[in-house]
């Protein structure tokens, strides 16, 4: 006797956590992806209900593991921070990522990018940004109803959701926080930290020299 076939609707569906594709095809693309993700994660570090992810598979439809995309960077408002193997929307209060970034590589063809655009438009992305580091081209789309409409001028554009400002300087994408601080790579952040430490040491040494000078004049620096 053969076992009865379990109805498809009752079968447990496996949602892979990898699409077997590399996150980036080259160092330039990787650097931009990591800088964008890190900058956004830092921007919203104090907000427990903003989830920022990099190269994470997003499944918008329960029961279908073939409908999926892995944005280079995505931001979800209204969902808690934390580790995930994939973003299964029905387990996330059915909240779709509101903002998505894609950084192009030479392997990104028109057809592939068109499919991504249609996916993001269909499944509720509010803001979609695409940057090509090889030529400095930056494009963006903003949702109006059921459609993503192209943003006419991206230079100086401020994201309605993120509050960050976009600029392309010498063909290089620059993102600025609402306080004007530029998104930086890990190397740039480390250099900034080193400079801050050096300035602190110099200020301490200057203060000590001044204190010694006051003591030589018979003045207690603590009384000044």
C-alpha positions in Angstrom: 0.0 0.0 0.0 1.4 3.4 -1.0 1.2 6.3 1.5 -1.3 8.9 0.6 0.1 12.0 -1.1 0.1 15.0 1.3 -1.8 18.0 -0.3 0.6 20.7 -1.5 -1.0 23.2 0.8 -0.1 21.1 3.8 3.5 20.3 2.8 6.2 22.1 4.7 7.9 24.5 2.3 11.6 25.2 2.7 12.8 28.8 2.3 16.5 28.8 1.4 18.7 31.3 3.2 21.1 31.6 0.2 20.6 32.1 -3.5 24.1 30.8 -4.2 25.1 34.2 -5.6 27.9 36.3 -4.3 27.0 39.5 -2.4 29.4 41.4 -4.7 31.4 40.8 -7.8 34.3 43.1 -7.0 35.8 45.1 -4.2 34.3 48.4 -5.3 30.8 47.1 -5.2 31.4 45.4 -1.9 32.8 48.5 -0.3 29.7 50.6 -1.3 27.3 47.9 -0.1 29.0 47.6 3.3 29.3 51.4 3.7 25.6 52.0 2.9 24.5 49.2 5.2 26.8 50.2 8.0 25.9 53.9 7.8 22.2 53.1 7.9 22.6 50.7 10.8 24.5 53.4 12.7 22.0 56.0 11.8 19.1 54.0 13.4 21.1 52.3 16.1 19.0 53.8 18.8 15.7 52.9 17.2 14.8 49.3 18.1 12.1 49.1 15.4 14.3 49.7 12.4 15.8 46.6 10.8 18.7 47.1 8.3 20.0 44.1 6.3 22.5 43.4 3.6 22.1 40.7 1.0 19.2 39.0 2.8 16.7 37.0 0.9 13.2 38.5 1.1 10.2 36.3 0.6 7.0 38.3 0.2 4.5 35.5 -0.4 3.9 32.7 2.1 3.9 29.3 0.4 6.0 30.3 -2.6 9.8 30.0 -2.2 10.5 31.0 -5.8 9.2 34.6 -5.3 12.2 36.3 -3.7 14.9 38.9 -4.0 18.1 39.7 -2.0 18.5 43.4 -2.1 22.0 44.7 -1.6 20.7 46.7 1.3 17.1 47.0 2.7 15.6 49.0 5.5 12.4 47.9 7.3 10.6 50.4 9.6 8.3 48.8 12.1 10.3 45.5 12.6 12.8 44.8 15.5 16.5 44.5 15.0 17.9 41.0 15.3 19.4 38.1 13.3 17.4 36.4 10.5 18.3 33.8 8.0 15.8 35.3 5.6 13.1 38.0 5.6 9.8 36.1 5.5 7.3 38.9 5.2 4.3 37.0 6.7 6.3 36.5 9.9 7.1 40.2 10.0 3.6 41.5 10.5 3.4 41.5 6.7 5.6 44.6 6.5 7.6 44.9 3.3 11.0 46.6 3.2 10.3 50.3 2.6 13.7 51.3 1.2 16.0 49.2 -1.0 19.5 49.9 -2.5 21.2 48.1 -5.3 24.8 48.7 -6.2 25.6 47.6 -9.8 28.4 45.4 -11.0 29.4 44.6 -14.6 27.3 41.5 -14.3 24.1 43.3 -13.8 22.2 43.1 -17.1 19.2 45.2 -18.1 16.8 42.2 -17.9 17.9 41.3 -14.4 17.5 44.9 -13.2 14.1 45.2 -14.8 12.9 42.1 -13.0 14.2 43.5 -9.7 12.4 46.8 -10.4 9.1 45.0 -11.2 9.5 42.9 -8.0 10.1 45.9 -5.8 7.3 47.8 -7.4 4.8 44.9 -7.0 5.7 44.0 -3.5 5.5 47.4 -1.8 9.0 49.1 -1.8 8.5 52.8 -1.2 12.0 54.0 -2.2 14.3 52.3 -4.6 17.9 53.5 -5.3 20.4 52.2 -7.8 24.0 53.3 -8.0 26.6 52.3 -10.6 30.1 52.8 -9.2 31.7 52.3 -12.6 30.2 55.5 -14.1 28.8 57.3 -11.1 25.2 57.0 -12.3 22.7 57.3 -9.5 18.9 56.7 -10.0 16.0 56.6 -7.7 12.3 55.9 -7.6 9.6 56.9 -5.2 6.3 55.2 -4.7 3.0 56.8 -5.8 0.1 54.5 -5.3 0.9 51.2 -6.9 3.8 52.5 -9.0 7.4 53.5 -8.5 8.0 56.8 -10.2 11.5 57.9 -11.2 13.0 60.8 -9.2 13.9 63.5 -11.7 17.0 64.9 -9.9 18.9 62.7 -7.5 21.7 65.2 -6.8 20.8 66.7 -3.4 17.8 64.4 -3.0 16.7 63.7 0.6 15.1 60.4 1.3 11.6 60.9 2.8 12.0 57.7 4.9 15.7 57.8 5.9 16.3 61.6 6.0 19.7 61.1 4.3 21.0 63.3 1.5 22.4 61.9 -1.8 25.3 63.4 -3.8 27.7 62.2 -6.5 31.0 63.9 -6.2 33.6 63.1 -8.9 31.5 60.1 -9.9 31.5 58.8 -6.3 28.4 58.3 -4.3 28.2 60.3 -1.0 25.5 59.9 1.5 25.0 62.4 4.4 23.1 61.9 7.6 20.5 64.5 8.7 23.2 66.1 10.9 25.4 66.5 7.8 27.9 63.8 8.7 29.1 61.7 5.7 28.7 58.0 5.6 32.2 56.6 5.9 33.9 53.3 5.3 35.4 51.3 8.1 38.9 52.6 7.1 37.7 56.2 7.1 36.0 55.7 10.5 39.2 54.2 11.9 41.2 57.1 10.6 38.7 59.6 12.2 39.0 57.8 15.5 42.8 57.9 15.3 42.7 61.7 14.6 40.3 62.3 17.4 42.6 60.4 19.8 45.6 62.4 18.6 43.8 65.6 19.1 42.8 64.5 22.6 46.4 63.7 23.5 47.6 67.1 22.1 44.9 68.9 24.1 45.9 67.1 27.3 49.6 67.9 26.7 48.7 71.5 26.0 46.7 71.7 29.2 49.6 70.1 31.2 52.1 72.7 29.8 49.7 75.5 30.8 49.3 74.0 34.3 53.1 73.8 34.6 53.5 77.4 33.5 50.9 78.6 36.1 52.7 76.6 38.8 56.0 78.2 37.9 54.3 81.6 38.5 53.0 80.4 41.9 49.5 79.9 40.7 47.5 76.8 41.5 45.9 75.7 38.2 43.0 74.2 40.1 42.2 77.7 41.4 42.0 79.2 38.0 
